[in-house]
Amino acid sequence: MTSNKSFGLKVVEARKLVTPPLSQRKLAKRLKDNGLNVTPAEVAEIEAGKRFLNCFQASVLASVLNTTVFELNSLPPFSG
């Protein structure tokens, strides 16, 4: 398992690989539309590794970013 910081960096990478790339604000809106009520500031905390996500939250985040929790939590660079 990776650290929250590594997970957060993978979230940043995945957010930028979505077509079109998502801002933190747009990601927060998509998360809210999918049942995860977070603010853009909370997205920034996730990306900085300062906010822990439970399994449900990580699953919703991965789904919105078109990836898997495994990819976000893996050690090798994100393969998108």
PDB file of N, CA, C and O in Angstrom:
ATOM      1  N   MET A   1       0.841  -1.181   0.000  1.00  0.00           N
ATOM      2  CA  MET A   1       0.000   0.000   0.000  1.00  0.00           C
ATOM      3  C   MET A   1       0.884   1.241   0.000  1.00  0.00           C
ATOM      4  O   MET A   1       1.938   1.263   0.637  1.00  0.00           O
ATOM      5  N   THR A   2       0.451   2.267  -0.715  1.00  0.00           N
ATOM      6  CA  THR A   2       1.214   3.499  -0.794  1.00  0.00           C
ATOM      7  C   THR A   2       0.781   4.461   0.298  1.00  0.00           C
ATOM      8  O   THR A   2      -0.218   4.241   0.983  1.00  0.00           O
ATOM      9  N   SER A   3       1.538   5.513   0.444  1.00  0.00           N
ATOM     10  CA  SER A   3       1.174   6.543   1.410  1.00  0.00           C
ATOM     11  C   SER A   3       0.051   7.416   0.846  1.00  0.00           C
ATOM     12  O   SER A   3      -0.247   7.369  -0.347  1.00  0.00           O
ATOM     13  N   ASN A   4      -0.555   8.200   1.710  1.00  0.00           N
ATOM     14  CA  ASN A   4      -1.582   9.138   1.246  1.00  0.00           C
ATOM     15  C   ASN A   4      -1.005  10.112   0.227  1.00  0.00           C
ATOM     16  O   ASN A   4      -1.691  10.508  -0.715  1.00  0.00           O
ATOM     17  N   LYS A   5       0.267  10.502   0.415  1.00  0.00           N
ATOM     18  CA  LYS A   5       0.911  11.440  -0.505  1.00  0.00           C
ATOM     19  C   LYS A   5       1.029  10.818  -1.899  1.00  0.00           C
ATOM     20  O   LYS A   5       0.720  11.471  -2.896  1.00  0.00           O
ATOM     21  N   SER A   6       1.472   9.564  -1.972  1.00  0.00           N
ATOM     22  CA  SER A   6       1.583   8.879  -3.268  1.00  0.00           C
ATOM     23  C   SER A   6       0.211   8.716  -3.911  1.00  0.00           C
ATOM     24  O   SER A   6       0.052   8.920  -5.114  1.00  0.00           O
ATOM     25  N   PHE A   7      -0.775   8.348  -3.103  1.00  0.00           N
ATOM     26  CA  PHE A   7      -2.147   8.217  -3.596  1.00  0.00           C
ATOM     27  C   PHE A   7      -2.608   9.550  -4.172  1.00  0.00           C
ATOM     28  O   PHE A   7      -3.187   9.598  -5.257  1.00  0.00           O
ATOM     29  N   GLY A   8      -2.349  10.626  -3.443  1.00  0.00           N
ATOM     30  CA  GLY A   8      -2.754  11.954  -3.897  1.00  0.00           C
ATOM     31  C   GLY A   8      -2.109  12.343  -5.215  1.00  0.00           C
ATOM     32  O   GLY A   8      -2.755  12.942  -6.075  1.00  0.00           O
ATOM     33  N   LEU A   9      -0.840  12.006  -5.375  1.00  0.00           N
ATOM     34  CA  LEU A   9      -0.144  12.310  -6.636  1.00  0.00           C
ATOM     35  C   LEU A   9      -0.753  11.528  -7.791  1.00  0.00           C
ATOM     36  O   LEU A   9      -0.841  12.036  -8.909  1.00  0.00           O
ATOM     37  N   LYS A  10      -1.171  10.298  -7.525  1.00  0.00           N
ATOM     38  CA  LYS A  10      -1.829   9.498  -8.559  1.00  0.00           C
ATOM     39  C   LYS A  10      -3.186  10.107  -8.925  1.00  0.00           C
ATOM     40  O   LYS A  10      -3.592  10.073 -10.087  1.00  0.00           O
ATOM     41  N   VAL A  11      -3.883  10.662  -7.934  1.00  0.00           N
ATOM     42  CA  VAL A  11      -5.164  11.323  -8.203  1.00  0.00           C
ATOM     43  C   VAL A  11      -4.935  12.524  -9.122  1.00  0.00           C
ATOM     44  O   VAL A  11      -5.696  12.743 -10.064  1.00  0.00           O
ATOM     45  N   VAL A  12      -3.887  13.297  -8.846  1.00  0.00           N
ATOM     46  CA  VAL A  12      -3.565  14.450  -9.704  1.00  0.00           C
ATOM     47  C   VAL A  12      -3.314  13.969 -11.132  1.00  0.00           C
ATOM     48  O   VAL A  12      -3.867  14.524 -12.082  1.00  0.00           O
ATOM     49  N   GLU A  13      -2.485  12.942 -11.282  1.00  0.00           N
ATOM     50  CA  GLU A  13      -2.178  12.411 -12.619  1.00  0.00           C
ATOM     51  C   GLU A  13      -3.446  11.954 -13.325  1.00  0.00           C
ATOM     52  O   GLU A  13      -3.673  12.294 -14.486  1.00  0.00           O
ATOM     53  N   ALA A  14      -4.265  11.191 -12.629  1.00  0.00           N
ATOM     54  CA  ALA A  14      -5.489  10.657 -13.232  1.00  0.00           C
ATOM     55  C   ALA A  14      -6.451  11.781 -13.601  1.00  0.00           C
ATOM     56  O   ALA A  14      -7.106  11.724 -14.642  1.00  0.00           O
ATOM     57  N   ARG A  15      -6.536  12.799 -12.751  1.00  0.00           N
ATOM     58  CA  ARG A  15      -7.430  13.939 -13.025  1.00  0.00           C
ATOM     59  C   ARG A  15      -7.008  14.654 -14.303  1.00  0.00           C
ATOM     60  O   ARG A  15      -7.849  15.111 -15.077  1.00  0.00           O
ATOM     61  N   LYS A  16      -5.705  14.747 -14.515  1.00  0.00           N
ATOM     62  CA  LYS A  16      -5.195  15.438 -15.706  1.00  0.00           C
ATOM     63  C   LYS A  16      -5.280  14.581 -16.961  1.00  0.00           C
ATOM     64  O   LYS A  16      -5.244  15.103 -18.075  1.00  0.00           O
ATOM     65  N   LEU A  17      -5.394  13.256 -16.785  1.00  0.00           N
ATOM     66  CA  LEU A  17      -5.491  12.353 -17.933  1.00  0.00           C
ATOM     67  C   LEU A  17      -6.919  12.161 -18.434  1.00  0.00           C
ATOM     68  O   LEU A  17      -7.132  11.645 -19.531  1.00  0.00           O
ATOM     69  N   VAL A  18      -7.894  12.577 -17.631  1.00  0.00           N
ATOM     70  CA  VAL A  18      -9.290  12.492 -18.073  1.00  0.00           C
ATOM     71  C   VAL A  18      -9.458  13.445 -19.258  1.00  0.00           C
ATOM     72  O   VAL A  18      -8.861  14.521 -19.291  1.00  0.00           O
ATOM     73  N   THR A  19     -10.280  13.035 -20.229  1.00  0.00           N
ATOM     74  CA  THR A  19     -10.500  13.879 -21.400  1.00  0.00           C
ATOM     75  C   THR A  19     -11.886  14.490 -21.343  1.00  0.00           C
ATOM     76  O   THR A  19     -12.873  13.755 -21.324  1.00  0.00           O
ATOM     77  N   PRO A  20     -11.995  15.811 -21.314  1.00  0.00           N
ATOM     78  CA  PRO A  20     -10.911  16.769 -21.114  1.00  0.00           C
ATOM     79  C   PRO A  20     -10.447  16.738 -19.658  1.00  0.00           C
ATOM     80  O   PRO A  20     -11.181  16.300 -18.772  1.00  0.00           O
ATOM     81  N   PRO A  21      -9.216  17.210 -19.422  1.00  0.00           N
ATOM     82  CA  PRO A  21      -8.694  17.217 -18.044  1.00  0.00           C
ATOM     83  C   PRO A  21      -9.641  17.973 -17.108  1.00  0.00           C
ATOM     84  O   PRO A  21     -10.280  18.950 -17.499  1.00  0.00           O
ATOM     85  N   LEU A  22      -9.712  17.495 -15.867  1.00  0.00           N
ATOM     86  CA  LEU A  22     -10.611  18.101 -14.878  1.00  0.00           C
ATOM     87  C   LEU A  22      -9.844  19.030 -13.945  1.00  0.00           C
ATOM     88  O   LEU A  22      -8.726  18.729 -13.528  1.00  0.00           O
ATOM     89  N   SER A  23     -10.453  20.145 -13.631  1.00  0.00           N
ATOM     90  CA  SER A  23      -9.936  20.986 -12.558  1.00  0.00           C
ATOM     91  C   SER A  23     -10.381  20.371 -11.236  1.00  0.00           C
ATOM     92  O   SER A  23     -11.229  19.479 -11.222  1.00  0.00           O
ATOM     93  N   GLN A  24      -9.824  20.833 -10.146  1.00  0.00           N
ATOM     94  CA  GLN A  24     -10.270  20.351  -8.835  1.00  0.00           C
ATOM     95  C   GLN A  24     -11.741  20.675  -8.624  1.00  0.00           C
ATOM     96  O   GLN A  24     -12.473  19.882  -8.031  1.00  0.00           O
ATOM     97  N   ARG A  25     -12.170  21.812  -9.095  1.00  0.00           N
ATOM     98  CA  ARG A  25     -13.573  22.220  -8.958  1.00  0.00           C
ATOM     99  C   ARG A  25     -14.497  21.282  -9.737  1.00  0.00           C
ATOM    100  O   ARG A  25     -15.533  20.858  -9.225  1.00  0.00           O
ATOM    101  N   LYS A  26     -14.117  20.961 -10.984  1.00  0.00           N
ATOM    102  CA  LYS A  26     -14.939  20.062 -11.795  1.00  0.00           C
ATOM    103  C   LYS A  26     -14.935  18.647 -11.222  1.00  0.00           C
ATOM    104  O   LYS A  26     -15.954  17.958 -11.257  1.00  0.00           O
ATOM    105  N   LEU A  27     -13.793  18.215 -10.697  1.00  0.00           N
ATOM    106  CA  LEU A  27     -13.736  16.893 -10.071  1.00  0.00           C
ATOM    107  C   LEU A  27     -14.663  16.853  -8.861  1.00  0.00           C
ATOM    108  O   LEU A  27     -15.393  15.881  -8.669  1.00  0.00           O
ATOM    109  N   ALA A  28     -14.636  17.906  -8.044  1.00  0.00           N
ATOM    110  CA  ALA A  28     -15.513  17.958  -6.872  1.00  0.00           C
ATOM    111  C   ALA A  28     -16.986  17.877  -7.296  1.00  0.00           C
ATOM    112  O   ALA A  28     -17.787  17.216  -6.635  1.00  0.00           O
ATOM    113  N   LYS A  29     -17.336  18.545  -8.387  1.00  0.00           N
ATOM    114  CA  LYS A  29     -18.723  18.497  -8.865  1.00  0.00           C
ATOM    115  C   LYS A  29     -19.088  17.095  -9.337  1.00  0.00           C
ATOM    116  O   LYS A  29     -20.170  16.600  -9.020  1.00  0.00           O
ATOM    117  N   ARG A  30     -18.205  16.453 -10.086  1.00  0.00           N
ATOM    118  CA  ARG A  30     -18.487  15.090 -10.547  1.00  0.00           C
ATOM    119  C   ARG A  30     -18.601  14.120  -9.380  1.00  0.00           C
ATOM    120  O   ARG A  30     -19.438  13.218  -9.387  1.00  0.00           O
ATOM    121  N   LEU A  31     -17.756  14.316  -8.383  1.00  0.00           N
ATOM    122  CA  LEU A  31     -17.835  13.456  -7.198  1.00  0.00           C
ATOM    123  C   LEU A  31     -19.178  13.649  -6.501  1.00  0.00           C
ATOM    124  O   LEU A  31     -19.822  12.683  -6.090  1.00  0.00           O
ATOM    125  N   LYS A  32     -19.590  14.906  -6.373  1.00  0.00           N
ATOM    126  CA  LYS A  32     -20.876  15.199  -5.742  1.00  0.00           C
ATOM    127  C   LYS A  32     -22.022  14.570  -6.528  1.00  0.00           C
ATOM    128  O   LYS A  32     -22.955  14.022  -5.942  1.00  0.00           O
ATOM    129  N   ASP A  33     -21.948  14.652  -7.852  1.00  0.00           N
ATOM    130  CA  ASP A  33     -22.973  14.050  -8.712  1.00  0.00           C
ATOM    131  C   ASP A  33     -23.028  12.535  -8.558  1.00  0.00           C
ATOM    132  O   ASP A  33     -24.037  11.911  -8.887  1.00  0.00           O
ATOM    133  N   ASN A  34     -21.942  11.940  -8.057  1.00  0.00           N
ATOM    134  CA  ASN A  34     -21.860  10.491  -7.872  1.00  0.00           C
ATOM    135  C   ASN A  34     -21.960  10.076  -6.413  1.00  0.00           C
ATOM    136  O   ASN A  34     -21.593   8.956  -6.056  1.00  0.00           O
ATOM    137  N   GLY A  35     -22.456  10.976  -5.569  1.00  0.00           N
ATOM    138  CA  GLY A  35     -22.746  10.628  -4.190  1.00  0.00           C
ATOM    139  C   GLY A  35     -21.659  10.893  -3.170  1.00  0.00           C
ATOM    140  O   GLY A  35     -21.782  10.496  -2.012  1.00  0.00           O
ATOM    141  N   LEU A  36     -20.591  11.562  -3.589  1.00  0.00           N
ATOM    142  CA  LEU A  36     -19.501  11.869  -2.662  1.00  0.00           C
ATOM    143  C   LEU A  36     -19.390  13.385  -2.547  1.00  0.00           C
ATOM    144  O   LEU A  36     -18.825  14.041  -3.422  1.00  0.00           O
ATOM    145  N   ASN A  37     -19.926  13.930  -1.473  1.00  0.00           N
ATOM    146  CA  ASN A  37     -20.003  15.373  -1.303  1.00  0.00           C
ATOM    147  C   ASN A  37     -18.692  15.946  -0.764  1.00  0.00           C
ATOM    148  O   ASN A  37     -18.469  15.983   0.446  1.00  0.00           O
ATOM    149  N   VAL A  38     -17.831  16.392  -1.680  1.00  0.00           N
ATOM    150  CA  VAL A  38     -16.570  17.028  -1.299  1.00  0.00           C
ATOM    151  C   VAL A  38     -16.450  18.370  -2.002  1.00  0.00           C
ATOM    152  O   VAL A  38     -17.025  18.578  -3.071  1.00  0.00           O
ATOM    153  N   THR A  39     -15.709  19.264  -1.400  1.00  0.00           N
ATOM    154  CA  THR A  39     -15.477  20.583  -1.965  1.00  0.00           C
ATOM    155  C   THR A  39     -14.167  20.567  -2.758  1.00  0.00           C
ATOM    156  O   THR A  39     -13.368  19.643  -2.609  1.00  0.00           O
ATOM    157  N   PRO A  40     -13.944  21.578  -3.595  1.00  0.00           N
ATOM    158  CA  PRO A  40     -12.648  21.670  -4.269  1.00  0.00           C
ATOM    159  C   PRO A  40     -11.481  21.724  -3.273  1.00  0.00           C
ATOM    160  O   PRO A  40     -10.406  21.197  -3.557  1.00  0.00           O
ATOM    161  N   ALA A  41     -11.682  22.348  -2.127  1.00  0.00           N
ATOM    162  CA  ALA A  41     -10.625  22.400  -1.103  1.00  0.00           C
ATOM    163  C   ALA A  41     -10.324  21.001  -0.570  1.00  0.00           C
ATOM    164  O   ALA A  41      -9.172  20.674  -0.285  1.00  0.00           O
ATOM    165  N   GLU A  42     -11.361  20.182  -0.437  1.00  0.00           N
ATOM    166  CA  GLU A  42     -11.149  18.814   0.027  1.00  0.00           C
ATOM    167  C   GLU A  42     -10.451  17.970  -1.042  1.00  0.00           C
ATOM    168  O   GLU A  42      -9.658  17.089  -0.713  1.00  0.00           O
ATOM    169  N   VAL A  43     -10.743  18.236  -2.318  1.00  0.00           N
ATOM    170  CA  VAL A  43     -10.016  17.563  -3.405  1.00  0.00           C
ATOM    171  C   VAL A  43      -8.534  17.915  -3.298  1.00  0.00           C
ATOM    172  O   VAL A  43      -7.674  17.048  -3.458  1.00  0.00           O
ATOM    173  N   ALA A  44      -8.237  19.177  -3.029  1.00  0.00           N
ATOM    174  CA  ALA A  44      -6.839  19.604  -2.867  1.00  0.00           C
ATOM    175  C   ALA A  44      -6.185  18.871  -1.695  1.00  0.00           C
ATOM    176  O   ALA A  44      -5.017  18.492  -1.783  1.00  0.00           O
ATOM    177  N   GLU A  45      -6.915  18.671  -0.613  1.00  0.00           N
ATOM    178  CA  GLU A  45      -6.382  17.935   0.539  1.00  0.00           C
ATOM    179  C   GLU A  45      -6.112  16.474   0.190  1.00  0.00           C
ATOM    180  O   GLU A  45      -5.114  15.906   0.633  1.00  0.00           O
ATOM    181  N   ILE A  46      -6.990  15.865  -0.597  1.00  0.00           N
ATOM    182  CA  ILE A  46      -6.785  14.485  -1.043  1.00  0.00           C
ATOM    183  C   ILE A  46      -5.508  14.418  -1.880  1.00  0.00           C
ATOM    184  O   ILE A  46      -4.664  13.546  -1.677  1.00  0.00           O
ATOM    185  N   GLU A  47      -5.382  15.345  -2.815  1.00  0.00           N
ATOM    186  CA  GLU A  47      -4.224  15.360  -3.704  1.00  0.00           C
ATOM    187  C   GLU A  47      -2.923  15.642  -2.958  1.00  0.00           C
ATOM    188  O   GLU A  47      -1.857  15.195  -3.381  1.00  0.00           O
ATOM    189  N   ALA A  48      -3.000  16.367  -1.872  1.00  0.00           N
ATOM    190  CA  ALA A  48      -1.808  16.669  -1.071  1.00  0.00           C
ATOM    191  C   ALA A  48      -1.496  15.556  -0.073  1.00  0.00           C
ATOM    192  O   ALA A  48      -0.484  15.613   0.627  1.00  0.00           O
ATOM    193  N   GLY A  49      -2.350  14.560  -0.007  1.00  0.00           N
ATOM    194  CA  GLY A  49      -2.144  13.462   0.934  1.00  0.00           C
ATOM    195  C   GLY A  49      -2.512  13.816   2.356  1.00  0.00           C
ATOM    196  O   GLY A  49      -2.076  13.149   3.294  1.00  0.00           O
ATOM    197  N   LYS A  50      -3.310  14.859   2.530  1.00  0.00           N
ATOM    198  CA  LYS A  50      -3.700  15.315   3.862  1.00  0.00           C
ATOM    199  C   LYS A  50      -5.074  14.816   4.285  1.00  0.00           C
ATOM    200  O   LYS A  50      -5.508  15.043   5.414  1.00  0.00           O
ATOM    201  N   ARG A  51      -5.758  14.133   3.364  1.00  0.00           N
ATOM    202  CA  ARG A  51      -7.097  13.636   3.684  1.00  0.00           C
ATOM    203  C   ARG A  51      -7.165  12.149   3.371  1.00  0.00           C
ATOM    204  O   ARG A  51      -6.829  11.722   2.266  1.00  0.00           O
ATOM    205  N   PHE A  52      -7.597  11.374   4.337  1.00  0.00           N
ATOM    206  CA  PHE A  52      -7.735   9.936   4.188  1.00  0.00           C
ATOM    207  C   PHE A  52      -9.103   9.619   3.596  1.00  0.00           C
ATOM    208  O   PHE A  52     -10.098  10.247   3.960  1.00  0.00           O
ATOM    209  N   LEU A  53      -9.160   8.644   2.682  1.00  0.00           N
ATOM    210  CA  LEU A  53     -10.423   8.212   2.099  1.00  0.00           C
ATOM    211  C   LEU A  53     -10.750   6.799   2.553  1.00  0.00           C
ATOM    212  O   LEU A  53      -9.865   5.949   2.649  1.00  0.00           O
ATOM    213  N   ASN A  54     -12.025   6.553   2.832  1.00  0.00           N
ATOM    214  CA  ASN A  54     -12.429   5.182   3.125  1.00  0.00           C
ATOM    215  C   ASN A  54     -12.632   4.437   1.793  1.00  0.00           C
ATOM    216  O   ASN A  54     -12.498   5.031   0.723  1.00  0.00           O
ATOM    217  N   CYS A  55     -12.946   3.176   1.861  1.00  0.00           N
ATOM    218  CA  CYS A  55     -13.070   2.352   0.651  1.00  0.00           C
ATOM    219  C   CYS A  55     -14.138   2.876  -0.308  1.00  0.00           C
ATOM    220  O   CYS A  55     -13.917   2.931  -1.517  1.00  0.00           O
ATOM    221  N   PHE A  56     -15.289   3.257   0.229  1.00  0.00           N
ATOM    222  CA  PHE A  56     -16.357   3.784  -0.625  1.00  0.00           C
ATOM    223  C   PHE A  56     -15.908   5.054  -1.336  1.00  0.00           C
ATOM    224  O   PHE A  56     -16.106   5.197  -2.543  1.00  0.00           O
ATOM    225  N   GLN A  57     -15.304   5.975  -0.590  1.00  0.00           N
ATOM    226  CA  GLN A  57     -14.868   7.239  -1.172  1.00  0.00           C
ATOM    227  C   GLN A  57     -13.816   7.017  -2.257  1.00  0.00           C
ATOM    228  O   GLN A  57     -13.877   7.632  -3.322  1.00  0.00           O
ATOM    229  N   ALA A  58     -12.855   6.139  -1.984  1.00  0.00           N
ATOM    230  CA  ALA A  58     -11.811   5.838  -2.960  1.00  0.00           C
ATOM    231  C   ALA A  58     -12.413   5.198  -4.215  1.00  0.00           C
ATOM    232  O   ALA A  58     -11.964   5.468  -5.329  1.00  0.00           O
ATOM    233  N   SER A  59     -13.422   4.359  -4.030  1.00  0.00           N
ATOM    234  CA  SER A  59     -14.077   3.701  -5.151  1.00  0.00           C
ATOM    235  C   SER A  59     -14.802   4.705  -6.042  1.00  0.00           C
ATOM    236  O   SER A  59     -14.706   4.634  -7.267  1.00  0.00           O
ATOM    237  N   VAL A  60     -15.523   5.634  -5.431  1.00  0.00           N
ATOM    238  CA  VAL A  60     -16.225   6.663  -6.203  1.00  0.00           C
ATOM    239  C   VAL A  60     -15.209   7.535  -6.938  1.00  0.00           C
ATOM    240  O   VAL A  60     -15.388   7.843  -8.116  1.00  0.00           O
ATOM    241  N   LEU A  61     -14.156   7.926  -6.248  1.00  0.00           N
ATOM    242  CA  LEU A  61     -13.116   8.752  -6.861  1.00  0.00           C
ATOM    243  C   LEU A  61     -12.508   8.036  -8.064  1.00  0.00           C
ATOM    244  O   LEU A  61     -12.373   8.627  -9.136  1.00  0.00           O
ATOM    245  N   ALA A  62     -12.147   6.784  -7.896  1.00  0.00           N
ATOM    246  CA  ALA A  62     -11.553   6.018  -8.995  1.00  0.00           C
ATOM    247  C   ALA A  62     -12.523   5.913 -10.169  1.00  0.00           C
ATOM    248  O   ALA A  62     -12.124   6.072 -11.323  1.00  0.00           O
ATOM    249  N   SER A  63     -13.780   5.648  -9.881  1.00  0.00           N
ATOM    250  CA  SER A  63     -14.781   5.526 -10.940  1.00  0.00           C
ATOM    251  C   SER A  63     -14.903   6.818 -11.739  1.00  0.00           C
ATOM    252  O   SER A  63     -14.932   6.787 -12.969  1.00  0.00           O
ATOM    253  N   VAL A  64     -14.972   7.942 -11.054  1.00  0.00           N
ATOM    254  CA  VAL A  64     -15.094   9.242 -11.718  1.00  0.00           C
ATOM    255  C   VAL A  64     -13.854   9.530 -12.566  1.00  0.00           C
ATOM    256  O   VAL A  64     -13.949  10.175 -13.610  1.00  0.00           O
ATOM    257  N   LEU A  65     -12.696   9.053 -12.119  1.00  0.00           N
ATOM    258  CA  LEU A  65     -11.445   9.282 -12.847  1.00  0.00           C
ATOM    259  C   LEU A  65     -11.168   8.196 -13.885  1.00  0.00           C
ATOM    260  O   LEU A  65     -10.100   8.171 -14.497  1.00  0.00           O
ATOM    261  N   ASN A  66     -12.131   7.302 -14.075  1.00  0.00           N
ATOM    262  CA  ASN A  66     -11.999   6.248 -15.075  1.00  0.00           C
ATOM    263  C   ASN A  66     -10.799   5.330 -14.829  1.00  0.00           C
ATOM    264  O   ASN A  66     -10.093   4.947 -15.762  1.00  0.00           O
ATOM    265  N   THR A  67     -10.586   4.991 -13.575  1.00  0.00           N
ATOM    266  CA  THR A  67      -9.500   4.099 -13.204  1.00  0.00           C
ATOM    267  C   THR A  67      -9.979   3.203 -12.071  1.00  0.00           C
ATOM    268  O   THR A  67     -11.179   3.105 -11.815  1.00  0.00           O
ATOM    269  N   THR A  68      -9.054   2.558 -11.403  1.00  0.00           N
ATOM    270  CA  THR A  68      -9.395   1.688 -10.287  1.00  0.00           C
ATOM    271  C   THR A  68      -8.673   2.151  -9.027  1.00  0.00           C
ATOM    272  O   THR A  68      -7.675   2.869  -9.092  1.00  0.00           O
ATOM    273  N   VAL A  69      -9.185   1.733  -7.902  1.00  0.00           N
ATOM    274  CA  VAL A  69      -8.513   2.032  -6.633  1.00  0.00           C
ATOM    275  C   VAL A  69      -7.128   1.394  -6.651  1.00  0.00           C
ATOM    276  O   VAL A  69      -6.166   1.978  -6.152  1.00  0.00           O
ATOM    277  N   PHE A  70      -7.027   0.205  -7.220  1.00  0.00           N
ATOM    278  CA  PHE A  70      -5.735  -0.478  -7.314  1.00  0.00           C
ATOM    279  C   PHE A  70      -4.714   0.395  -8.049  1.00  0.00           C
ATOM    280  O   PHE A  70      -3.582   0.546  -7.588  1.00  0.00           O
ATOM    281  N   GLU A  71      -5.105   0.967  -9.184  1.00  0.00           N
ATOM    282  CA  GLU A  71      -4.195   1.838  -9.936  1.00  0.00           C
ATOM    283  C   GLU A  71      -3.790   3.059  -9.113  1.00  0.00           C
ATOM    284  O   GLU A  71      -2.621   3.444  -9.100  1.00  0.00           O
ATOM    285  N   LEU A  72      -4.744   3.656  -8.437  1.00  0.00           N
ATOM    286  CA  LEU A  72      -4.431   4.840  -7.637  1.00  0.00           C
ATOM    287  C   LEU A  72      -3.539   4.502  -6.452  1.00  0.00           C
ATOM    288  O   LEU A  72      -2.811   5.360  -5.953  1.00  0.00           O
ATOM    289  N   ASN A  73      -3.595   3.268  -6.006  1.00  0.00           N
ATOM    290  CA  ASN A  73      -2.866   2.861  -4.814  1.00  0.00           C
ATOM    291  C   ASN A  73      -1.600   2.066  -5.141  1.00  0.00           C
ATOM    292  O   ASN A  73      -0.901   1.621  -4.230  1.00  0.00           O
ATOM    293  N   SER A  74      -1.297   1.884  -6.429  1.00  0.00           N
ATOM    294  CA  SER A  74      -0.140   1.072  -6.810  1.00  0.00           C
ATOM    295  C   SER A  74       1.142   1.896  -6.787  1.00  0.00           C
ATOM    296  O   SER A  74       1.111   3.122  -6.897  1.00  0.00           O
ATOM    297  N   LEU A  75       2.251   1.214  -6.645  1.00  0.00           N
ATOM    298  CA  LEU A  75       3.541   1.885  -6.574  1.00  0.00           C
ATOM    299  C   LEU A  75       4.094   2.338  -7.914  1.00  0.00           C
ATOM    300  O   LEU A  75       4.669   3.424  -7.981  1.00  0.00           O
ATOM    301  N   PRO A  76       3.951   1.555  -9.003  1.00  0.00           N
ATOM    302  CA  PRO A  76       4.505   2.015 -10.282  1.00  0.00           C
ATOM    303  C   PRO A  76       3.802   3.270 -10.775  1.00  0.00           C
ATOM    304  O   PRO A  76       2.691   3.565 -10.336  1.00  0.00           O
ATOM    305  N   PRO A  77       4.429   4.013 -11.681  1.00  0.00           N
ATOM    306  CA  PRO A  77       3.768   5.209 -12.224  1.00  0.00           C
ATOM    307  C   PRO A  77       2.439   4.866 -12.850  1.00  0.00           C
ATOM    308  O   PRO A  77       2.258   3.767 -13.373  1.00  0.00           O
ATOM    309  N   PHE A  78       1.514   5.793 -12.802  1.00  0.00           N
ATOM    310  CA  PHE A  78       0.179   5.615 -13.343  1.00  0.00           C
ATOM    311  C   PHE A  78       0.271   5.345 -14.836  1.00  0.00           C
ATOM    312  O   PHE A  78       0.975   6.057 -15.552  1.00  0.00           O
ATOM    313  N   SER A  79      -0.426   4.331 -15.310  1.00  0.00           N
ATOM    314  CA  SER A  79      -0.346   3.966 -16.730  1.00  0.00           C
ATOM    315  C   SER A  79      -1.518   4.468 -17.542  1.00  0.00           C
ATOM    316  O   SER A  79      -1.522   4.355 -18.768  1.00  0.00           O
ATOM    317  N   GLY A  80      -2.536   5.035 -16.855  1.00  0.00           N
ATOM    318  CA  GLY A  80      -3.665   5.662 -17.488  1.00  0.00           C
ATOM    319  C   GLY A  80      -4.376   4.831 -18.476  1.00  0.00           C
ATOM    320  O   GLY A  80      -5.356   5.281 -19.070  1.00  0.00           O
TER     321      GLY A  80
END
